[in-house]
Amino acid sequence: DLDGATVCVQSGTTTELNMADYFRTHGISYTPVVFDTNDQAAQAFDTGRCDSFTTDLSQAAGLRTRMQDPSAVGALPEVISKEP
């Protein structure tokens, strides 16, 4: 579902690297839209600048509550990295 998508992500994080590895391994093309903070990335997604948003699972859950319509934001079932 994400093939060809734009993905908001915080720069310089393991999330950014894990996403790149996952997409490359699965042959999925995407365009990262990189931000300095997770808050900036989430806000850009919320305003429609990106098709999707990625971060740590717990952060995504928290940021989702601050979206304009949290019930319209879903999470994909795949967890691509398990880190402490």
Secondary structure, DSSP 4 states (H G I P E B T S, - for coil): --TTEEEEEETTSHHHHHHHHHHHHTT--EEEEEESSHHHHHHHHHTTSSSEE---HHHHHHHHTTSSSGGG----S-------
